[in-house]
Amino acid sequence: MRRIALTTIGILMTMCAATAHADVVTDWNQVAIDVLKAANITTSPWSRSMAMVHVAMADAINTVQGRYATYTAKIPAAPNASADAAAVSAARHILIQLVPAQRAKIDEAYADSLARLPDGAAKNDGIALGEQVAALVQADRSTDGTNVPDTYRPIATPGVWIPTQPPLFAQYVQARPWGMTSADQFRPGPPPPLSSALYARDYNETKDLGGVKSVKRTAQQTETVLFWSSPNFVLSWNQAARQLSAAKGLGLAENARVLALVNMGIANNYICDWDAKFHYNRWRPVTAIRNGDQDGNDATERDAGWTPLTVTPMHPEYPSSAAIIAGVASGVLESVFGTGPLPILTVTDSADSRLQRQFNSIAQMAEEQRMVRIWGGIHFRTSLEVSEQMGRKLAAHLLSNTMTPVR
């Protein structure tokens, strides 16, 4: 009964979030998600797009309100402009530049947002300001390195599984991160030596729990793994931020800052994670377990036919993108909403709205996102722990150095 009750509450919360217009920032968070989904944009390009949209909105709002430092826009304050109109205009112009094929969808949302604002000079000034800020953000990111030729090549290391062709977004290894000096600024130390007891512990845990034929993983754990596809990892934190904002009643500038920091952190994850992955070039569990007789560790017994529950990604194991995302997003959200129990957070699947997960704290959601990588058989525990701390360092850096309070 408790599960049914919680699901009912979660569905009602989701319905309310979908129909209520808390403010233009949360509205355009959902608009951006819908537009990028329609354009089939995922992973690194998705995170870059979301960061651009939210930085543009935050900069436009703070050029009017002056609550927080702007990230890109260094233009005169415009206190008489409409902050709402500026945010809507900024988001629209970023999305049109990024996904021009979705212009009709973008402009429909734009017209709906502007119709809710009173006509007049403030609205007109806000529209013009938003377009100006969007152009500055676009100019800044045009040199971020995401359009340079891909220089990644497979690394020939004996026993290490590496794809023969580079992934489509491998150029993000070289990209300029948001609010950081370099991609390796928070690169973690090396993973445990293959001969260590810690590696053996991690190896045997993933081997026992993460195999497709595991008898130790529970049915509930299997169900949880299947929910957490890659799109849900990043969507979940935007959904959580909107729900927490509504519960706390955050203002326009506060919403803009929180969602900008969350999405900047997620974008940084892909850049910093790939930097570290290809620096250490660590094998995935499927390769490790099928070659357990070659690691020099007597406590790791080989299973030549072992297969993970989750399809193994085409890049090295260490560190974990999922755990970095959990660390950076929870670090940002906890700085605003605290670390204690919260109203139920409902995360809805990106493809099927009938599938949901529910949590009573930010930490609980982050922990589940980490554990599914063990239950799914594609990560080791130490990698997840190190990556979560890496994400928290990214969050702390952004909070201390980006969009800081002005008054």
C-alpha positions as CSV (number, residue, x, y, z in Angstrom):
1,M,0.0,0.0,0.0
2,R,2.8,2.4,0.8
3,R,4.3,2.0,-2.7
4,I,0.9,2.7,-4.3
5,A,0.3,5.7,-2.0
6,L,3.8,7.1,-2.8
7,T,3.3,6.5,-6.5
8,T,0.0,8.4,-6.4
9,I,1.5,11.3,-4.6
10,G,4.4,11.3,-7.1
11,I,2.1,11.3,-10.1
12,L,0.1,14.2,-8.6
13,M,3.3,16.1,-7.9
14,T,4.5,15.5,-11.5
15,M,1.1,16.6,-12.9
16,C,1.2,19.8,-10.9
17,A,4.8,20.5,-11.9
18,A,3.8,20.0,-15.6
19,T,0.8,22.4,-15.4
20,A,1.9,25.1,-12.9
21,H,4.0,28.0,-14.1
22,A,6.3,28.5,-11.1
23,D,8.4,31.0,-13.1
24,V,9.9,31.3,-16.6
25,V,13.2,29.7,-15.5
26,T,11.6,26.4,-14.5
27,D,9.2,26.6,-17.5
28,W,12.1,27.0,-19.9
29,N,14.1,24.3,-18.2
30,Q,11.3,21.9,-19.3
31,V,11.1,23.6,-22.7
32,A,14.8,23.1,-23.3
33,I,14.5,19.4,-22.3
34,D,11.6,18.9,-24.6
35,V,13.3,20.6,-27.5
36,L,16.6,18.7,-27.1
37,K,14.6,15.4,-26.8
38,A,12.8,16.2,-30.1
39,A,16.1,16.8,-31.7
40,N,17.5,13.6,-30.4
41,I,20.4,15.4,-28.7
42,T,22.0,13.5,-25.8
43,T,25.1,13.1,-23.5
44,S,27.8,15.8,-23.9
45,P,26.0,17.9,-26.5
46,W,22.8,17.8,-24.4
47,S,24.7,19.0,-21.2
48,R,26.5,21.8,-23.1
49,S,23.1,23.0,-24.5
50,M,21.4,22.9,-21.1
51,A,24.3,24.8,-19.5
52,M,24.2,27.5,-22.3
53,V,20.4,27.9,-21.9
54,H,20.6,28.3,-18.2
55,V,23.7,30.5,-18.0
56,A,22.0,32.8,-20.6
57,M,18.8,33.0,-18.5
58,A,20.8,33.6,-15.3
59,D,22.9,36.3,-16.8
60,A,19.9,38.0,-18.3
61,I,18.0,38.0,-15.0
62,N,21.0,39.2,-13.0
63,T,21.7,42.0,-15.5
64,V,18.2,43.2,-14.4
65,Q,18.1,42.3,-10.8
66,G,21.8,42.2,-9.8
67,R,21.3,39.4,-7.2
68,Y,24.2,37.2,-8.4
69,A,27.4,37.8,-10.5
70,T,26.9,37.1,-14.2
71,Y,29.0,34.4,-15.8
72,T,29.5,35.8,-19.3
73,A,27.5,39.0,-19.8
74,K,29.5,42.1,-18.9
75,I,27.0,44.7,-20.0
76,P,25.5,47.7,-18.1
77,A,22.8,46.9,-15.6
78,A,19.2,47.2,-16.9
79,P,17.0,47.5,-13.8
80,N,14.0,48.8,-15.7
81,A,13.8,45.8,-18.0
82,S,11.6,42.9,-17.4
83,A,13.7,40.0,-15.9
84,D,11.1,37.5,-17.1
85,A,11.1,38.7,-20.6
86,A,14.9,38.8,-20.6
87,A,15.2,35.2,-19.5
88,V,12.6,34.0,-22.0
89,S,14.3,35.8,-24.8
90,A,17.8,34.6,-23.9
91,A,16.6,30.9,-23.7
92,R,14.8,31.2,-27.0
93,H,17.8,32.6,-28.9
94,I,20.2,30.0,-27.5
95,L,17.9,27.1,-28.5
96,I,17.3,28.5,-31.9
97,Q,21.0,28.7,-32.6
98,L,21.6,25.2,-31.2
99,V,18.6,23.4,-32.7
100,P,17.2,25.5,-35.6
101,A,15.2,22.6,-36.9
102,Q,13.0,22.9,-33.7
103,R,12.2,26.6,-34.3
104,A,8.5,26.1,-34.5
105,K,8.4,24.3,-31.1
106,I,10.6,26.9,-29.6
107,D,8.6,29.8,-30.9
108,E,5.4,28.3,-29.7
109,A,6.7,28.2,-26.2
110,Y,8.1,31.7,-26.6
111,A,4.8,33.1,-27.6
112,D,3.1,31.4,-24.7
113,S,5.6,32.8,-22.2
114,L,5.4,36.4,-23.6
115,A,1.6,36.3,-23.6
116,R,1.8,35.9,-19.8
117,L,3.8,39.1,-19.4
118,P,2.4,42.6,-19.5
119,D,3.1,44.6,-22.6
120,G,5.2,47.8,-22.4
121,A,8.7,49.2,-22.4
122,A,10.0,46.9,-19.7
123,K,8.9,43.8,-21.7
124,N,10.4,45.2,-24.9
125,D,13.7,46.1,-23.2
126,G,13.8,42.6,-21.6
127,I,13.4,40.9,-25.0
128,A,16.2,43.0,-26.4
129,L,18.4,42.4,-23.4
130,G,17.9,38.6,-23.6
131,E,18.9,38.5,-27.2
132,Q,22.1,40.5,-26.4
133,V,23.0,38.2,-23.5
134,A,22.4,35.1,-25.6
135,A,24.8,36.4,-28.2
136,L,27.5,36.9,-25.6
137,V,27.0,33.3,-24.3
138,Q,27.1,31.9,-27.8
139,A,30.3,33.8,-28.6
140,D,31.9,32.6,-25.4
141,R,31.1,28.9,-26.1
142,S,32.0,29.2,-29.8
143,T,35.6,28.8,-28.7
144,D,35.1,26.1,-26.1
145,G,36.8,23.4,-28.1
146,T,33.8,21.2,-28.8
147,N,34.0,21.7,-32.6
148,V,37.7,21.0,-33.0
149,P,38.7,17.9,-35.0
150,D,38.7,14.7,-32.9
151,T,42.2,13.6,-32.0
152,Y,41.3,10.6,-29.9
153,R,42.9,7.4,-30.9
154,P,42.5,3.9,-29.4
155,I,45.2,3.2,-26.8
156,A,47.0,-0.1,-27.3
157,T,47.3,-1.4,-23.8
158,P,47.4,-5.2,-23.4
159,G,44.2,-6.6,-21.8
160,V,42.4,-3.3,-21.8
161,W,39.1,-3.1,-23.7
162,I,39.0,0.1,-25.9
163,P,36.7,0.7,-28.9
164,T,38.2,0.6,-32.3
165,Q,36.4,3.7,-33.4
166,P,36.1,6.9,-31.3
167,P,32.7,7.8,-29.9
168,L,30.9,10.7,-31.5
169,F,31.5,13.0,-28.6
170,A,35.1,12.2,-27.9
171,Q,36.1,15.7,-28.7
172,Y,34.7,16.7,-25.3
173,V,38.0,15.4,-23.8
174,Q,39.5,18.6,-25.1
175,A,36.6,21.0,-24.3
176,R,36.9,24.0,-22.0
177,P,34.9,23.4,-18.9
178,W,32.5,25.8,-17.2
179,G,34.0,28.0,-14.5
180,M,37.2,25.9,-14.2
181,T,40.8,26.4,-15.3
182,S,41.2,23.0,-17.1
183,A,39.6,19.6,-17.5
184,D,42.2,18.0,-15.2
185,Q,41.7,20.5,-12.4
186,F,40.0,17.9,-10.2
187,R,41.4,14.8,-11.8
188,P,41.5,12.0,-9.1
189,G,44.5,9.9,-8.2
190,P,44.9,6.5,-9.9
191,P,42.6,3.5,-9.3
192,P,43.6,0.7,-6.9
193,P,46.5,-1.5,-8.2
194,L,45.2,-4.8,-9.8
195,S,47.2,-6.7,-7.2
196,S,45.6,-5.0,-4.2
197,A,43.0,-6.3,-1.8
198,L,40.8,-3.3,-2.5
199,Y,40.7,-4.2,-6.2
200,A,39.8,-7.8,-5.3
201,R,37.0,-6.6,-3.1
202,D,35.6,-4.4,-5.9
203,Y,36.1,-7.1,-8.5
204,N,34.2,-9.8,-6.6
205,E,31.4,-7.4,-5.6
206,T,30.6,-6.4,-9.2
207,K,31.1,-10.0,-10.4
208,D,28.6,-11.3,-7.8
209,L,26.0,-8.5,-8.2
210,G,26.4,-7.2,-11.7
211,G,26.2,-10.2,-13.9
212,V,23.2,-10.8,-16.1
213,K,22.8,-14.2,-14.4
214,S,23.5,-13.0,-10.9
215,V,21.7,-14.9,-8.2
216,K,22.7,-12.4,-5.5
217,R,21.1,-9.3,-7.0
218,T,17.5,-8.8,-5.9
219,A,14.6,-8.3,-8.3
220,Q,14.2,-4.8,-6.9
221,Q,17.8,-4.0,-7.7
222,T,17.4,-5.3,-11.2
223,E,14.3,-3.2,-11.7
224,T,16.2,-0.2,-10.4
225,V,19.1,-0.8,-12.8
226,L,16.7,-0.9,-15.8
227,F,15.2,2.5,-14.8
228,W,18.5,4.4,-14.7
229,S,19.3,4.7,-18.4
230,S,21.7,7.5,-19.3
231,P,19.1,10.1,-20.1
232,N,17.5,9.6,-16.7
233,F,20.7,10.3,-14.9
234,V,20.8,13.9,-16.1
235,L,17.1,14.6,-16.4
236,S,16.5,13.5,-12.8
237,W,18.5,16.4,-11.3
238,N,16.6,18.9,-13.3
239,Q,13.3,17.3,-12.2
240,A,14.5,17.3,-8.6
241,A,15.6,21.0,-8.8
242,R,12.2,22.1,-10.1
243,Q,10.3,20.1,-7.4
244,L,12.6,21.4,-4.6
245,S,12.3,24.9,-5.9
246,A,8.5,24.7,-5.9
247,A,8.4,23.3,-2.4
248,K,10.7,26.1,-1.0
249,G,9.3,28.9,-3.2
250,L,12.6,30.1,-4.6
251,G,12.6,33.4,-6.5
252,L,13.5,34.0,-10.1
253,A,17.1,34.8,-9.6
254,E,17.6,31.9,-7.2
255,N,16.0,29.4,-9.6
256,A,18.2,30.7,-12.4
257,R,21.3,30.3,-10.3
258,V,20.5,26.8,-9.0
259,L,19.6,25.4,-12.4
260,A,22.6,27.1,-14.1
261,L,25.0,25.6,-11.5
262,V,23.4,22.1,-11.8
263,N,23.7,22.1,-15.5
264,M,27.1,23.6,-15.6
265,G,28.2,20.9,-13.2
266,I,26.7,18.2,-15.4
267,A,28.4,19.6,-18.5
268,N,31.7,19.7,-16.6
269,N,31.2,16.1,-15.7
270,Y,31.5,15.0,-19.3
271,I,34.7,17.0,-19.8
272,C,36.4,16.1,-16.6
273,D,35.3,12.5,-16.7
274,W,36.7,11.9,-20.2
275,D,39.9,13.6,-19.3
276,A,40.5,11.2,-16.4
277,K,39.1,8.1,-18.2
278,F,41.6,8.4,-21.1
279,H,44.4,9.3,-18.7
280,Y,44.1,6.1,-16.7
281,N,42.5,3.9,-19.4
282,R,41.1,1.4,-16.8
283,W,39.4,-1.8,-18.1
284,R,35.7,-2.4,-17.5
285,P,34.4,-5.2,-15.3
286,V,33.5,-7.3,-18.4
287,T,37.1,-7.3,-19.5
288,A,38.5,-7.6,-16.0
289,I,36.3,-10.6,-15.0
290,R,36.9,-12.5,-18.3
291,N,40.6,-12.0,-17.8
292,G,40.8,-12.5,-14.0
293,D,43.7,-14.8,-14.4
294,Q,45.9,-12.1,-15.9
295,D,45.7,-9.4,-13.2
296,G,48.3,-10.9,-10.8
297,N,45.7,-11.2,-8.0
298,D,45.0,-14.6,-6.5
299,A,41.7,-13.3,-5.1
300,T,40.1,-12.6,-8.5
301,E,38.8,-15.8,-10.1
302,R,38.3,-15.7,-13.8
303,D,34.8,-16.2,-15.4
304,A,35.3,-16.3,-19.2
305,G,31.6,-16.1,-19.9
306,W,30.6,-13.4,-17.5
307,T,28.3,-10.8,-19.0
308,P,27.0,-7.6,-17.2
309,L,23.3,-6.8,-16.9
310,T,23.9,-3.3,-18.4
311,V,25.5,-3.0,-21.8
312,T,29.1,-1.8,-21.3
313,P,29.8,1.7,-22.5
314,M,32.5,2.2,-25.2
315,H,35.0,3.9,-23.0
316,P,37.2,3.2,-19.9
317,E,35.8,2.5,-16.4
318,Y,37.6,5.0,-14.2
319,P,36.1,7.4,-13.1
320,S,32.3,7.1,-13.3
321,S,30.2,9.7,-15.1
322,A,27.1,8.7,-13.3
323,A,28.7,9.1,-9.9
324,I,30.3,12.5,-10.8
325,I,26.9,13.7,-11.9
326,A,25.3,12.5,-8.6
327,G,28.1,14.2,-6.6
328,V,28.1,17.6,-8.4
329,A,24.3,17.9,-8.7
330,S,23.6,16.8,-5.1
331,G,26.4,19.1,-3.9
332,V,24.7,22.1,-5.6
333,L,21.2,21.2,-4.4
334,E,22.2,20.4,-0.8
335,S,23.8,23.9,-0.6
336,V,20.4,25.4,-1.2
337,F,17.9,22.9,0.2
338,G,19.9,21.2,2.9
339,T,20.9,17.6,3.6
340,G,17.9,16.4,5.6
341,P,14.6,14.7,4.7
342,L,12.6,16.5,2.0
343,P,9.2,16.3,0.4
344,I,9.1,13.2,-1.8
345,L,11.1,13.7,-5.0
346,T,9.6,11.9,-8.0
347,V,11.8,11.1,-11.0
348,T,10.0,10.2,-14.1
349,D,11.5,8.1,-17.0
350,S,12.4,10.1,-20.1
351,A,10.6,7.7,-22.4
352,D,7.8,6.3,-20.3
353,S,6.0,8.6,-17.8
354,R,4.5,5.6,-16.1
355,L,7.9,4.6,-14.8
356,Q,9.0,6.5,-11.7
357,R,11.5,6.4,-8.8
358,Q,10.8,8.3,-5.5
359,F,13.2,9.6,-2.8
360,N,12.9,11.5,0.5
361,S,16.3,13.1,0.3
362,I,18.9,14.2,-2.3
363,A,21.5,11.8,-0.8
364,Q,19.1,8.9,-1.3
365,M,18.8,9.6,-5.0
366,A,22.5,10.1,-5.4
367,E,23.3,6.8,-3.6
368,E,20.9,4.8,-5.8
369,Q,22.4,6.3,-9.0
370,R,25.8,5.1,-7.8
371,M,24.8,1.6,-6.8
372,V,23.1,0.8,-10.0
373,R,26.4,0.9,-11.7
374,I,27.6,-2.0,-9.5
375,W,24.3,-3.9,-9.9
376,G,24.4,-3.3,-13.6
377,G,28.0,-4.7,-13.8
378,I,29.8,-1.8,-15.4
379,H,31.6,-0.1,-12.5
380,F,33.6,-0.9,-9.4
381,R,32.8,0.5,-6.0
382,T,36.1,2.5,-5.5
383,S,35.5,4.2,-8.8
384,L,32.0,5.3,-7.7
385,E,33.3,6.6,-4.4
386,V,36.1,8.5,-5.9
387,S,33.9,9.9,-8.6
388,E,31.2,11.1,-6.1
389,Q,33.9,13.0,-4.3
390,M,35.2,14.4,-7.5
391,G,31.7,15.7,-8.3
392,R,31.4,17.3,-4.9
393,K,34.7,19.1,-5.5
394,L,33.3,20.4,-8.8
395,A,30.2,21.6,-7.0
396,A,32.1,23.3,-4.3
397,H,34.3,25.1,-6.8
398,L,31.3,26.4,-8.8
399,L,29.5,27.5,-5.7
400,S,32.5,29.4,-4.5
401,N,33.6,31.0,-7.8
402,T,30.6,31.2,-10.1
403,M,27.4,33.3,-9.9
404,T,28.2,34.3,-6.3
405,P,25.8,36.6,-4.4
406,V,26.2,40.3,-5.0
407,R,23.8,41.5,-2.4
